[in-house]
Amino acid sequence: MNAIVTVVGKDKVGIIAAVCALLAENNVNILDISQTILQGSFTMVMAVDVEKARVPVGDLRTLLEELGKKMEISIRIQREEIFDAMHRI
């Protein structure tokens, strides 16, 4: 079961560490990370495996949104069925 975590906001110290720590605490495996910083704007896309997550994806979504509010950035997670199918091939 794979998902995509998207982080968007102003470039701030500690964004990657905070998101990775939250995912690690919830036993979410990070498969791939891509990040872009352009004129002070930060975008990060993470492919993650939520199969063995300690909490359901809905609860993980809430935790990520709360972290985003604290850091004044936008964080969302969405399931990627197409990604799942391609990963199995």
PyMOL commands that set and color helices and strands:
alter all, ss='L'
color gray80, all
select helices_A, chain A and resi 15-25+57-71+81-88
alter helices_A, ss='H'
color red, helices_A
select strands_A, chain A and resi 2-10+29-38+41-49+74-79
alter strands_A, ss='S'
color yellow, strands_A
deselect
rebuild
show_as cartoon
